[in-house]
Amino acid sequence: MKNIGVFTIFVIILLFSSNALGSSPPPKKYTPVSRPHTMKEKALDMGVMFVALWAGYAATQPDVVAKISWESWEQNALVRGAVLYDRNLWVINFVGHPYVGSEYYLYFRSRGYAPKWAFIGCMATSTVFEAAVESTSQPFSTNDFVVTPLTGILIGYGREKAAYRLLNTNSKFNRFFGHVLYPETLFRFFEKAEIMPAVSPDGKATGLMFVATF
C-alpha cells in the first residue's frame, strides 16, 4: 500500500513537471471574428435557426407539437393576435428565454457576424419563433418578443467576453469553463466546411462527404 502511494505521488509530480517544462502544446488562441456575409449565407443561417427552433420546440414540448395544425396557427396568429403577457412560469419568461436569446446572439457571432448584425439576427430569430413556431400553440406574446432578444443580447455579449478571457489562458480549468460559457467555440468549423460528392474505392457506392477544418 505504501509503495502504491509513493508511485501515485511520483506520477503526479511527473505530470506537473512535464507541463511546466512545456511538453504540452500551447492552447489555441480564440479571437472574435467579424466579416461581411452574402445574402445566401444570411438566408442559410436563418434556415439553420428555423430548423433548430422547431427541433428544440419538438424536443421540449412533444405533446404540444403533436397537437398543432394549420388551423391552430391561424387561430392564434390571425384571429386572437398578440397578447401583452403570456401565462408561462416566470422562470421560463425571465431565465429560460433570455438564455435562449443569448444562444441566438452567440450563434451569429460564432458565424462571423459583427455585433450589430448578430443583434439583428437575434431579433429576427426571436420574431420567427414567436410568429411561426410558438404561435402554432399559443398567441404571440409581447413580453417574449421584447425580453428574449434584448436581455439575450446583453447576456450573450457578457458570455462572449468572459469566455474569451477564460479560453485565452494557459489553464485547462479556465478553458473548460470558457467552452461551457460559449459552446459555439467548439464548432468553429461552421466557417470552414464543405460538402462534396464521395465514391467508395470499389466504385459501387456513392454519396456525399462532409469535410470540416478545425
N, CA, C and O of each residue as an XYZ file, in Angstrom:
856
protein
N       0.834     -1.201      0.000
C       0.000      0.000      0.000
C       0.870      1.253      0.000
O       0.576      2.235     -0.682
N       1.948      1.194      0.781
C       2.872      2.326      0.865
C       3.517      2.568     -0.483
O       3.672      3.712     -0.910
N       3.904      1.458     -1.175
C       4.530      1.598     -2.487
C       3.584      2.213     -3.508
O       4.005      2.994     -4.361
N       2.287      1.853     -3.416
C       1.291      2.428     -4.335
C       1.166      3.929     -4.118
O       1.071      4.699     -5.073
N       1.168      4.342     -2.835
C       1.074      5.770     -2.534
C       2.272      6.532     -3.050
O       2.123      7.619     -3.607
N       3.473      5.973     -2.871
C       4.690      6.626     -3.368
C       4.661      6.721     -4.883
O       5.045      7.742     -5.454
N       4.201      5.644     -5.544
C       4.135      5.629     -7.010
C       3.141      6.680     -7.517
O       3.407      7.360     -8.509
N       1.986      6.813     -6.828
C       0.978      7.804     -7.222
C       1.535      9.213     -7.125
O       1.350     10.029     -8.028
N       2.228      9.495     -6.007
C       2.830     10.825     -5.838
C       3.869     11.086     -6.923
O       3.966     12.201     -7.435
N       4.649     10.056     -7.278
C       5.674     10.206     -8.312
C       5.037     10.547     -9.663
O       5.541     11.397    -10.396
N       3.912      9.868     -9.988
C       3.227     10.125    -11.259
C       2.683     11.544    -11.301
O       2.783     12.224    -12.322
N       2.103     11.991    -10.178
C       1.560     13.356    -10.128
C       2.667     14.382    -10.323
O       2.502     15.337    -11.081
N       3.796     14.190     -9.644
C       4.927     15.109     -9.797
C       5.423     15.103    -11.231
O       5.764     16.154    -11.773
N       5.468     13.931    -11.852
C       5.934     13.817    -13.234
C       5.017     14.571    -14.185
O       5.485     15.249    -15.100
N       3.694     14.452    -13.966
C       2.747     15.148    -14.831
C       2.880     16.651    -14.718
O       2.886     17.358    -15.725
N       2.989     17.141    -13.492
C       3.119     18.575    -13.292
C       4.437     19.099    -13.847
O       4.485     20.185    -14.425
N       5.498     18.330    -13.672
C       6.794     18.773    -14.166
C       6.828     18.785    -15.682
O       7.469     19.653    -16.274
N       6.144     17.826    -16.334
C       6.124     17.803    -17.800
C       5.369     19.002    -18.350
O       5.754     19.559    -19.379
N       4.276     19.413    -17.660
C       3.567     20.612    -18.089
C       4.423     21.847    -17.891
O       4.425     22.755    -18.722
N       5.149     21.874    -16.789
C       5.998     23.030    -16.509
C       7.124     23.142    -17.509
O       7.556     24.246    -17.839
N       7.616     21.989    -18.006
C       8.705     22.009    -18.977
C       8.224     22.322    -20.383
O       9.031     22.443    -21.305
N       6.902     22.453    -20.556
C       6.367     22.859    -21.847
C       6.177     21.722    -22.820
O       6.194     21.950    -24.029
N       5.998     20.503    -22.340
C       5.815     19.377    -23.242
C       4.427     19.384    -23.877
O       4.244     18.832    -24.962
N       3.436     20.007    -23.209
C       2.101     20.070    -23.780
C       2.032     21.208    -24.792
O       2.678     22.239    -24.606
N       1.246     21.033    -25.876
C       1.173     22.069    -26.905
C       0.508     23.325    -26.364
O      -0.319     23.232    -25.457
N       0.841     24.485    -26.890
C       0.210     25.732    -26.426
C      -1.271     25.732    -26.768
O      -1.661     25.179    -27.796
N      -2.105     26.338    -25.931
C      -3.542     26.344    -26.191
C      -3.870     27.167    -27.439
O      -3.154     28.104    -27.791
N      -4.971     26.794    -28.098
C      -5.431     27.540    -29.263
C      -5.905     28.907    -28.831
O      -6.575     29.035    -27.806
N      -5.571     29.932    -29.593
C      -5.990     31.283    -29.278
C      -7.319     31.586    -29.962
O      -7.483     31.338    -31.157
N      -8.249     32.114    -29.208
C      -9.568     32.449    -29.727
C      -9.709     33.964    -29.826
O      -9.435     34.687    -28.868
N     -10.128     34.427    -30.968
C     -10.357     35.856    -31.171
C     -11.682     36.038    -31.895
O     -12.012     35.247    -32.779
N     -12.450     37.068    -31.537
C     -13.720     37.302    -32.233
C     -13.475     37.685    -33.689
O     -12.532     38.411    -34.001
N     -14.321     37.195    -34.559
C     -14.190     37.445    -35.996
C     -15.436     38.147    -36.509
O     -16.554     37.745    -36.187
N     -15.251     39.188    -37.303
C     -16.368     39.878    -37.951
C     -16.048     40.009    -39.433
O     -14.992     40.522    -39.805
N     -16.951     39.549    -40.267
C     -16.725     39.620    -41.709
C     -18.049     39.850    -42.425
O     -19.109     39.588    -41.856
N     -18.008     40.336    -43.669
C     -19.249     40.508    -44.430
C     -19.857     39.149    -44.797
O     -19.145     38.152    -44.922
N     -21.157     39.126    -44.964
C     -21.865     37.906    -45.352
C     -22.748     38.184    -46.567
O     -23.347     39.254    -46.678
N     -22.821     37.231    -47.456
C     -23.685     37.357    -48.622
C     -25.127     37.075    -48.218
O     -25.388     36.531    -47.145
N     -26.056     37.450    -49.089
C     -27.469     37.179    -48.822
C     -27.714     35.669    -48.721
O     -28.559     35.221    -47.946
N     -26.972     34.899    -49.505
C     -27.113     33.445    -49.461
C     -26.711     32.908    -48.089
O     -27.380     32.034    -47.540
N     -25.614     33.435    -47.538
C     -25.169     32.996    -46.210
C     -26.179     33.384    -45.141
O     -26.463     32.600    -44.236
N     -26.723     34.597    -45.245
C     -27.708     35.046    -44.264
C     -28.967     34.188    -44.327
O     -29.529     33.819    -43.296
N     -29.406     33.871    -45.553
C     -30.581     33.020    -45.707
C     -30.319     31.627    -45.155
O     -31.191     31.028    -44.525
N     -29.109     31.109    -45.394
C     -28.752     29.789    -44.878
C     -28.758     29.777    -43.361
O     -29.275     28.838    -42.755
N     -28.188     30.810    -42.731
C     -28.144     30.865    -41.270
C     -29.544     30.978    -40.675
O     -29.831     30.360    -39.650
N     -30.419     31.762    -41.307
C     -31.789     31.850    -40.808
C     -32.510     30.516    -40.998
O     -33.346     30.133    -40.180
N     -32.178     29.808    -42.093
C     -32.756     28.485    -42.292
C     -32.312     27.507    -41.219
O     -33.109     26.713    -40.721
N     -31.017     27.570    -40.862
C     -30.486     26.719    -39.796
C     -31.201     27.023    -38.483
O     -31.585     26.111    -37.750
N     -31.376     28.307    -38.192
C     -32.041     28.681    -36.950
C     -33.504     28.242    -36.950
O     -34.024     27.828    -35.914
N     -34.171     28.328    -38.101
C     -35.576     27.910    -38.185
C     -35.710     26.422    -37.880
O     -36.601     26.010    -37.137
N     -34.824     25.624    -38.456
C     -34.839     24.179    -38.188
C     -34.527     23.915    -36.714
O     -35.157     23.064    -36.087
N     -33.549     24.650    -36.162
C     -33.176     24.472    -34.758
C     -34.328     24.856    -33.830
O     -34.537     24.211    -32.803
N     -35.076     25.904    -34.186
C     -36.213     26.326    -33.373
C     -37.266     25.224    -33.294
O     -37.776     24.913    -32.217
N     -37.585     24.636    -34.451
C     -38.582     23.574    -34.466
C     -38.079     22.330    -33.744
O     -38.836     21.662    -33.040
N     -36.802     22.026    -33.922
C     -36.234     20.857    -33.254
C     -36.273     21.037    -31.740
O     -36.642     20.115    -31.013
N     -35.891     22.224    -31.264
C     -35.919     22.490    -29.831
C     -37.330     22.475    -29.273
O     -37.568     21.982    -28.171
N     -38.270     23.023    -30.046
C     -39.666     23.056    -29.600
C     -40.236     21.645    -29.517
O     -40.947     21.302    -28.573
N     -39.913     20.834    -30.523
C     -40.408     19.452    -30.531
C     -39.782     18.623    -29.416
O     -40.428     17.741    -28.850
N     -38.505     18.914    -29.103
C     -37.810     18.150    -28.067
C     -38.297     18.502    -26.669
O     -38.360     17.636    -25.797
N     -38.641     19.770    -26.450
C     -39.033     20.208    -25.114
C     -40.539     20.128    -24.870
O     -40.979     20.013    -23.726
N     -41.330     20.189    -25.950
C     -42.781     20.142    -25.797
C     -43.411     19.206    -26.838
O     -44.203     19.650    -27.669
N     -43.068     17.938    -26.796
C     -43.575     16.995    -27.805
C     -45.098     16.867    -27.805
O     -45.704     16.685    -28.861
N     -45.724     16.961    -26.621
C     -47.185     16.828    -26.543
C     -47.872     18.000    -27.245
O     -48.890     17.830    -27.916
N     -47.298     19.185    -27.077
C     -47.872     20.376    -27.718
C     -47.711     20.289    -29.223
O     -48.652     20.564    -29.967
N     -46.520     19.907    -29.678
C     -46.240     19.827    -31.108
C     -47.125     18.783    -31.781
O     -47.523     18.960    -32.932
N     -47.432     17.711    -31.084
C     -48.259     16.647    -31.656
C     -49.678     17.127    -31.958
O     -50.372     16.527    -32.778
N     -50.112     18.202    -31.303
C     -51.490     18.676    -31.464
C     -51.622     19.872    -32.394
O     -52.743     20.281    -32.699
N     -50.517     20.443    -32.856
C     -50.603     21.662    -33.650
C     -51.099     21.354    -35.061
O     -50.964     20.237    -35.561
N     -51.676     22.376    -35.681
C     -52.183     22.238    -37.039
C     -52.204     23.617    -37.681
O     -51.964     24.628    -37.021
N     -52.489     23.644    -38.951
C     -52.582     24.933    -39.644
C     -53.695     25.778    -39.020
O     -53.561     26.994    -38.882
N     -54.786     25.124    -38.650
C     -55.910     25.847    -38.042
C     -55.531     26.458    -36.702
O     -55.973     27.559    -36.370
N     -54.696     25.734    -35.914
C     -54.292     26.278    -34.612
C     -53.403     27.495    -34.790
O     -53.514     28.460    -34.035
N     -52.504     27.459    -35.800
C     -51.669     28.639    -36.053
C     -52.517     29.802    -36.533
O     -52.326     30.934    -36.089
N     -53.447     29.538    -37.429
C     -54.314     30.591    -37.965
C     -55.133     31.238    -36.860
O     -55.317     32.455    -36.844
N     -55.621     30.422    -35.941
C     -56.424     30.937    -34.833
C     -55.590     31.834    -33.921
O     -56.034     32.911    -33.524
N     -54.381     31.384    -33.593
C     -53.532     32.151    -32.674
C     -52.915     33.377    -33.330
O     -52.889     34.455    -32.736
N     -52.420     33.218    -34.551
C     -51.685     34.302    -35.197
C     -52.587     35.340    -35.846
O     -52.278     36.531    -35.813
N     -53.689     34.910    -36.433
C     -54.514     35.831    -37.207
C     -55.813     36.246    -36.519
O     -56.303     37.355    -36.731
N     -56.365     35.364    -35.704
C     -57.647     35.679    -35.071
C     -57.447     36.281    -33.681
O     -57.930     37.377    -33.392
N     -56.737     35.559    -32.833
C     -56.542     36.041    -31.459
C     -55.518     37.166    -31.396
O     -55.656     38.080    -30.582
N     -54.491     37.112    -32.245
C     -53.479     38.165    -32.264
C     -52.538     38.100    -31.078
O     -52.472     37.092    -30.374
N     -51.808     39.192    -30.865
C     -50.788     39.235    -29.822
C     -51.408     39.496    -28.453
O     -52.450     40.141    -28.338
N     -50.743     38.978    -27.416
C     -51.121     39.264    -26.029
C     -49.964     40.006    -25.373
O     -48.805     39.824    -25.744
N     -50.291     40.838    -24.400
C     -49.254     41.626    -23.745
C     -48.343     40.755    -22.906
O     -47.134     40.981    -22.856
N     -48.916     39.760    -22.247
C     -48.127     38.907    -21.346
C     -48.710     37.504    -21.364
O     -49.917     37.325    -21.199
N     -47.853     36.509    -21.566
C     -48.349     35.135    -21.585
C     -48.391     34.555    -20.168
O     -48.027     35.224    -19.201
N     -48.834     33.322    -20.064
C     -49.016     32.712    -18.748
C     -47.925     31.704    -18.399
O     -48.114     30.868    -17.516
N     -46.805     31.777    -19.076
C     -45.706     30.864    -18.757
C     -45.145     31.173    -17.374
O     -45.313     32.282    -16.867
N     -44.481     30.198    -16.764
C     -43.841     30.412    -15.477
C     -42.794     31.511    -15.590
O     -42.191     31.684    -16.650
N     -42.571     32.253    -14.515
C     -41.616     33.360    -14.555
C     -40.210     32.871    -14.872
O     -39.432     33.581    -15.509
N     -39.880     31.657    -14.429
C     -38.541     31.140    -14.685
C     -38.344     30.891    -16.183
O     -37.223     30.987    -16.683
N     -39.424     30.573    -16.900
C     -39.337     30.402    -18.352
C     -39.213     31.754    -19.035
O     -38.387     31.929    -19.931
N     -40.041     32.717    -18.610
C     -40.040     34.033    -19.248
C     -38.778     34.842    -18.987
O     -38.294     35.544    -19.874
N     -38.238     34.747    -17.759
C     -37.150     35.650    -17.387
C     -35.815     34.964    -17.122
O     -34.840     35.625    -16.765
N     -35.763     33.653    -17.294
C     -34.498     32.918    -17.204
C     -34.276     32.113    -18.481
O     -33.246     32.231    -19.146
N     -35.274     31.293    -18.803
C     -35.140     30.433    -19.975
C     -35.049     31.197    -21.275
O     -34.142     30.966    -22.074
N     -35.992     32.117    -21.495
C     -36.000     32.871    -22.753
C     -34.770     33.768    -22.918
O     -34.196     33.798    -24.007
N     -34.341     34.499    -21.883
C     -33.106     35.280    -22.036
C     -31.889     34.414    -22.367
O     -31.049     34.805    -23.177
N     -31.793     33.235    -21.738
C     -30.661     32.353    -22.039
C     -30.712     31.900    -23.496
O     -29.698     31.909    -24.194
N     -31.903     31.505    -23.947
C     -32.046     31.084    -25.345
C     -31.713     32.248    -26.274
O     -31.084     32.050    -27.314
N     -32.130     33.462    -25.907
C     -31.792     34.639    -26.709
C     -30.297     34.851    -26.804
O     -29.790     35.259    -27.849
N     -29.582     34.577    -25.715
C     -28.124     34.712    -25.746
C     -27.502     33.681    -26.671
O     -26.465     33.941    -27.280
N     -28.127     32.506    -26.783
C     -27.653     31.486    -27.717
C     -27.857     31.935    -29.157
O     -27.008     31.680    -30.012
N     -28.983     32.607    -29.436
C     -29.191     33.165    -30.774
C     -28.038     34.107    -31.123
O     -27.437     34.013    -32.194
N     -27.749     35.009    -30.197
C     -26.704     36.010    -30.428
C     -25.350     35.348    -30.658
O     -24.624     35.712    -31.583
N     -25.012     34.374    -29.814
C     -23.705     33.726    -29.915
C     -23.584     32.878    -31.176
O     -22.489     32.724    -31.716
N     -24.685     32.335    -31.644
C     -24.618     31.579    -32.893
C     -24.168     32.497    -34.031
O     -23.261     32.157    -34.791
N     -24.803     33.650    -34.138
C     -24.445     34.567    -35.220
C     -23.038     35.131    -35.040
O     -22.335     35.358    -36.025
N     -22.622     35.360    -33.801
C     -21.249     35.832    -33.564
C     -20.245     34.763    -33.967
O     -19.208     35.073    -34.554
N     -20.546     33.501    -33.656
C     -19.629     32.422    -34.000
C     -19.546     32.230    -35.507
O     -18.583     31.650    -36.007
N     -20.544     32.712    -36.230
C     -20.540     32.614    -37.683
C     -19.856     33.810    -38.335
O     -19.829     33.933    -39.560
N     -19.304     34.690    -37.499
C     -18.539     35.813    -38.032
C     -19.327     37.086    -38.233
O     -18.828     38.016    -38.867
N     -20.547     37.163    -37.715
C     -21.338     38.379    -37.833
C     -20.852     39.413    -36.817
O     -20.564     39.072    -35.669
N     -20.762     40.666    -37.238
C     -20.411     41.745    -36.315
C     -21.508     41.861    -35.250
O     -22.637     41.433    -35.489
N     -21.197     42.430    -34.079
C     -22.208     42.517    -33.015
C     -23.546     43.093    -33.455
O     -24.593     42.590    -33.048
N     -23.534     44.151    -34.286
C     -24.813     44.749    -34.684
C     -25.622     43.786    -35.556
O     -26.849     43.752    -35.465
N     -24.942     43.006    -36.398
C     -25.645     42.041    -37.236
C     -26.076     40.822    -36.430
O     -27.105     40.213    -36.723
N     -25.291     40.465    -35.415
C     -25.705     39.384    -34.516
C     -26.946     39.804    -33.737
O     -27.825     38.985    -33.469
N     -27.014     41.083    -33.375
C     -28.189     41.645    -32.706
C     -29.415     41.526    -33.608
O     -30.480     41.099    -33.164
N     -29.257     41.909    -34.886
C     -30.360     41.813    -35.841
C     -30.760     40.353    -36.049
O     -31.948     40.042    -36.132
N     -29.770     39.453    -36.133
C     -30.070     38.032    -36.284
C     -30.824     37.480    -35.098
O     -31.730     36.662    -35.253
N     -30.450     37.930    -33.909
C     -31.134     37.510    -32.683
C     -32.577     37.995    -32.685
O     -33.488     37.239    -32.347
N     -32.790     39.262    -33.068
C     -34.149     39.814    -33.141
C     -34.986     39.052    -34.162
O     -36.144     38.717    -33.909
N     -34.380     38.781    -35.326
C     -35.114     38.077    -36.382
C     -35.488     36.666    -35.946
O     -36.606     36.212    -36.192
N     -34.557     35.974    -35.300
C     -34.820     34.604    -34.852
C     -35.915     34.573    -33.803
O     -36.793     33.711    -33.842
N     -35.867     35.509    -32.866
C     -36.888     35.577    -31.823
C     -38.258     35.856    -32.421
O     -39.258     35.280    -31.992
N     -38.302     36.747    -33.421
C     -39.568     37.078    -34.077
C     -40.123     35.866    -34.820
O     -41.320     35.586    -34.757
N     -39.247     35.152    -35.523
C     -39.675     33.955    -36.248
C     -40.235     32.915    -35.273
O     -41.245     32.269    -35.554
N     -39.570     32.764    -34.128
C     -40.052     31.785    -33.148
C     -41.449     32.142    -32.658
O     -42.334     31.289    -32.593
N     -41.637     33.417    -32.313
C     -42.931     33.837    -31.790
C     -44.028     33.754    -32.855
O     -45.144     33.318    -32.571
N     -43.702     34.176    -34.083
C     -44.727     34.283    -35.122
C     -44.994     32.980    -35.859
O     -46.126     32.722    -36.268
N     -43.954     32.145    -36.037
C     -44.116     30.968    -36.888
C     -44.025     29.638    -36.147
O     -44.437     28.608    -36.679
N     -43.490     29.645    -34.921
C     -43.328     28.386    -34.197
C     -44.272     28.341    -32.988
O     -45.181     27.511    -32.937
N     -44.056     29.221    -32.035
C     -44.861     29.163    -30.811
C     -46.317     29.550    -31.056
O     -47.202     29.132    -30.310
N     -46.573     30.352    -32.104
C     -47.955     30.743    -32.393
C     -48.798     29.583    -32.893
O     -50.012     29.723    -33.047
N     -48.182     28.454    -33.146
C     -48.976     27.268    -33.514
C     -49.705     26.695    -32.308
O     -50.640     25.908    -32.461
N     -49.279     27.089    -31.098
C     -49.916     26.546    -29.902
C     -50.434     27.614    -28.947
O     -51.245     27.310    -28.072
N     -49.980     28.870    -29.096
C     -50.450     29.950    -28.228
C     -50.251     31.283    -28.930
O     -49.461     31.368    -29.870
N     -50.948     32.327    -28.496
C     -50.840     33.617    -29.173
C     -49.432     34.216    -29.071
O     -48.656     33.872    -28.180
N     -49.133     35.098    -29.987
C     -47.878     35.840    -29.995
C     -47.787     36.644    -28.692
O     -48.675     37.441    -28.387
N     -46.707     36.431    -27.925
C     -46.579     37.112    -26.632
C     -45.584     38.264    -26.715
O     -44.421     38.077    -27.075
N     -46.057     39.440    -26.379
C     -45.226     40.648    -26.466
C     -44.053     40.593    -25.507
O     -42.957     41.042    -25.842
N     -44.269     40.048    -24.314
C     -43.168     40.011    -23.335
C     -42.002     39.171    -23.849
O     -40.843     39.547    -23.673
N     -42.299     38.033    -24.485
C     -41.224     37.211    -25.035
C     -40.548     37.911    -26.211
O     -39.331     37.820    -26.372
N     -41.322     38.601    -27.023
C     -40.786     39.314    -28.177
C     -39.780     40.375    -27.752
O     -38.816     40.644    -28.469
N     -40.005     40.979    -26.581
C     -39.109     42.039    -26.098
C     -37.992     41.470    -25.229
O     -36.819     41.780    -25.440
N     -38.354     40.641    -24.254
C     -37.382     40.159    -23.273
C     -36.353     39.219    -23.895
O     -35.160     39.338    -23.616
N     -36.800     38.291    -24.729
C     -35.879     37.287    -25.281
C     -34.695     37.906    -26.014
O     -33.554     37.588    -25.679
N     -34.915     38.784    -27.006
C     -33.748     39.321    -27.716
C     -32.959     40.366    -26.934
O     -31.728     40.358    -26.968
N     -33.642     41.260    -26.233
C     -32.923     42.364    -25.579
C     -32.064     41.868    -24.411
O     -30.886     42.212    -24.321
N     -32.640     41.074    -23.530
C     -31.833     40.542    -22.438
C     -30.877     39.467    -22.957
O     -29.774     39.306    -22.434
N     -31.306     38.736    -23.985
C     -30.435     37.716    -24.560
C     -29.167     38.288    -25.146
O     -28.092     37.705    -25.009
N     -29.290     39.433    -25.802
C     -28.120     40.079    -26.398
C     -27.140     40.520    -25.308
O     -25.930     40.341    -25.448
N     -27.660     41.092    -24.231
C     -26.799     41.531    -23.131
C     -26.085     40.344    -22.481
O     -24.888     40.401    -22.199
N     -26.836     39.277    -22.251
C     -26.234     38.085    -21.646
C     -25.230     37.458    -22.604
O     -24.147     37.043    -22.189
N     -25.588     37.388    -23.888
C     -24.685     36.816    -24.873
C     -23.394     37.602    -25.002
O     -22.314     37.024    -25.127
N     -23.509     38.914    -24.973
C     -22.320     39.775    -25.049
C     -21.401     39.521    -23.859
O     -20.186     39.404    -24.015
N     -21.998     39.436    -22.659
C     -21.202     39.172    -21.464
C     -20.586     37.785    -21.487
O     -19.432     37.612    -21.096
N     -21.348     36.789    -21.945
C     -20.813     35.425    -22.043
C     -19.629     35.370    -23.005
O     -18.620     34.719    -22.734
N     -19.770     36.063    -24.129
C     -18.693     36.049    -25.121
C     -17.411     36.661    -24.554
O     -16.333     36.085    -24.696
N     -17.523     37.816    -23.917
C     -16.348     38.490    -23.355
C     -15.688     37.641    -22.277
O     -14.466     37.496    -22.258
N     -16.495     37.079    -21.380
C     -15.942     36.256    -20.300
C     -15.304     34.990    -20.847
O     -14.256     34.555    -20.369
N     -15.947     34.397    -21.863
C     -15.426     33.152    -22.435
C     -14.068     33.368    -23.084
O     -13.163     32.553    -22.901
N     -13.906     34.446    -23.837
C     -12.625     34.707    -24.486
C     -11.515     34.917    -23.464
O     -10.379     34.500    -23.688
N     -11.833     35.555    -22.353
C     -10.829     35.732    -21.288
C     -10.378     34.391    -20.736
O      -9.189     34.173    -20.502
N     -11.339     33.492    -20.528
C     -11.013     32.176    -19.984
C     -10.297     31.300    -21.008
O      -9.355     30.584    -20.669
N     -10.744     31.360    -22.257
C     -10.175     30.500    -23.297
C      -8.736     30.861    -23.630
O      -7.945     29.990    -23.992
N      -8.396     32.117    -23.512
C      -7.050     32.557    -23.872
C      -6.109     32.590    -22.672
O      -5.293     33.500    -22.526
N      -6.239     31.587    -21.827
C      -5.313     31.416    -20.709
C      -4.633     30.060    -20.853
O      -5.002     29.261    -21.714
N      -3.648     29.807    -20.015
C      -2.934     28.530    -20.046
C      -3.550     27.494    -19.109
O      -3.018     26.395    -18.949
N      -4.668     27.851    -18.495
C      -5.307     26.953    -17.541
C      -6.368     26.097    -18.235
O      -7.301     26.630    -18.836
N      -6.226     24.780    -18.152
C      -7.210     23.888    -18.731
C      -8.563     24.049    -18.035
O      -9.614     23.927    -18.663
N      -8.520     24.323    -16.738
C      -9.743     24.539    -15.963
C     -10.492     25.748    -16.502
O     -11.704     25.692    -16.707
N      -9.761     26.852    -16.734
C     -10.384     28.060    -17.276
C     -10.926     27.826    -18.674
O     -12.020     28.285    -19.005
N     -10.160     27.109    -19.502
C     -10.588     26.882    -20.884
C     -11.844     26.006    -20.932
O     -12.710     26.191    -21.788
N     -11.928     25.063    -20.013
C     -13.121     24.217    -19.947
C     -14.358     25.070    -19.709
O     -15.358     24.925    -20.412
N     -14.296     25.963    -18.717
C     -15.443     26.801    -18.412
C     -15.661     27.859    -19.487
O     -16.781     28.341    -19.654
N     -14.616     28.228    -20.216
C     -14.782     29.125    -21.349
C     -15.655     28.491    -22.419
O     -16.521     29.150    -22.995
N     -15.424     27.199    -22.686
C     -16.248     26.488    -23.662
C     -17.668     26.273    -23.143
O     -18.618     26.249    -23.925
N     -17.812     26.117    -21.834
C     -19.151     25.972    -21.246
C     -19.937     27.265    -21.438
O     -21.122     27.234    -21.768
N     -19.268     28.408    -21.229
C     -19.918     29.705    -21.406
C     -20.266     29.983    -22.859
O     -21.290     30.600    -23.153
N     -19.407     29.525    -23.770
C     -19.573     29.831    -25.193
C     -19.387     28.544    -25.988
O     -18.353     28.360    -26.630
N     -20.383     27.645    -25.954
C     -20.239     26.328    -26.594
C     -19.931     26.403    -28.080
O     -19.311     25.496    -28.635
N     -20.367     27.494    -28.735
C     -20.148     27.615    -30.178
C     -18.678     27.656    -30.543
O     -18.328     27.432    -31.702
N     -17.800     27.940    -29.577
C     -16.361     27.926    -29.876
C     -15.870     26.523    -30.196
O     -14.792     26.355    -30.767
N     -16.652     25.519    -29.832
C     -16.292     24.141    -30.161
C     -16.707     23.773    -31.578
O     -16.349     22.703    -32.071
N     -17.457     24.651    -32.236
C     -17.983     24.351    -33.564
C     -17.619     25.442    -34.573
O     -18.437     25.829    -35.408
N     -16.410     25.918    -34.485
C     -15.977     26.969    -35.396
C     -15.769     26.442    -36.811
O     -15.486     27.209    -37.731
N     -15.913     25.100    -36.982
C     -15.797     24.560    -38.331
C     -16.945     25.022    -39.220
O     -16.893     24.829    -40.434
N     -17.993     25.636    -38.635
C     -19.061     26.196    -39.463
C     -18.473     27.131    -40.524
O     -19.001     27.234    -41.631
N     -17.371     27.814    -40.175
C     -16.759     28.766    -41.099
C     -15.942     28.074    -42.178
O     -15.668     28.674    -43.218
N     -15.551     26.837    -41.957
C     -14.690     26.152    -42.917
C     -15.208     24.739    -43.163
O     -14.551     23.756    -42.819
N     -16.376     24.653    -43.753
C     -16.973     23.347    -44.021
C     -17.468     23.294    -45.450
O     -17.901     24.303    -46.006
N     -17.405     22.121    -46.038
C     -17.919     21.945    -47.385
C     -18.429     20.531    -47.561
O     -17.993     19.606    -46.876
N     -19.356     20.377    -48.487
C     -19.928     19.074    -48.805
C     -19.587     18.753    -50.255
O     -19.802     19.574    -51.147
N     -19.063     17.576    -50.483
C     -18.644     17.191    -51.827
C     -19.049     15.749    -52.122
O     -19.264     14.961    -51.202
N     -19.153     15.405    -53.407
C     -19.505     14.019    -53.759
C     -18.431     13.046    -53.287
O     -17.249     13.388    -53.242
N     -18.845     11.841    -52.938
C     -17.901     10.812    -52.487
C     -18.241      9.491    -53.171
O     -19.413      9.156    -53.348
N     -17.210      8.750    -53.550
C     -17.364      7.449    -54.194
C     -16.509      6.446    -53.442
O     -15.355      6.735    -53.124
N     -17.049      5.282    -53.156
C     -16.296      4.244    -52.442
C     -15.179      3.716    -53.328
O     -15.274      3.806    -54.552
N     -14.108      3.159    -52.730
C     -12.968      2.661    -53.523
C     -13.349      1.654    -54.600
O     -12.725      1.619    -55.661
N     -14.373      0.829    -54.338
C     -14.765     -0.164    -55.343
C     -15.721      0.398    -56.387
O     -16.099     -0.295    -57.332
N     -16.112      1.669    -56.208
C     -16.970      2.324    -57.186
C     -18.424      1.888    -57.144
O     -19.193      2.249    -58.034
N     -18.823      1.120    -56.134
C     -20.177      0.587    -56.073
C     -21.142      1.463    -55.277
O     -22.359      1.299    -55.366
N     -20.594      2.386    -54.505
C     -21.458      3.226    -53.675
C     -21.062      4.681    -53.831
O     -19.877      5.010    -53.892
N     -22.041      5.533    -53.893
C     -21.794      6.968    -53.985
C     -22.565      7.678    -52.891
O     -23.511      7.126    -52.330
N     -22.163      8.893    -52.591
C     -22.852      9.658    -51.570
C     -22.244     11.036    -51.435
O     -21.626     11.546    -52.370
N     -22.417     11.629    -50.292
C     -21.884     12.949    -50.011
C     -20.905     12.868    -48.848
O     -21.114     12.112    -47.898
N     -19.846     13.645    -48.931
C     -18.838     13.666    -47.880
C     -18.795     15.060    -47.270
O     -18.707     16.056    -47.987
N     -18.858     15.126    -45.933
C     -18.780     16.383    -45.197
C     -17.372     16.582    -44.722
O     -16.852     15.750    -43.979
N     -16.724     17.675    -45.133
C     -15.338     17.952    -44.784
C     -15.321     19.214    -43.927
O     -15.867     20.243    -44.327
N     -14.695     19.141    -42.747
C     -14.597     20.280    -41.849
C     -13.164     20.490    -41.424
O     -12.449     19.527    -41.148
N     -12.730     21.748    -41.366
C     -11.394     22.093    -40.927
C     -11.469     22.694    -39.532
O     -12.153     23.697    -39.328
N     -10.777     22.096    -38.574
C     -10.787     22.596    -37.196
C      -9.563     23.455    -36.948
O      -9.385     23.972    -35.845
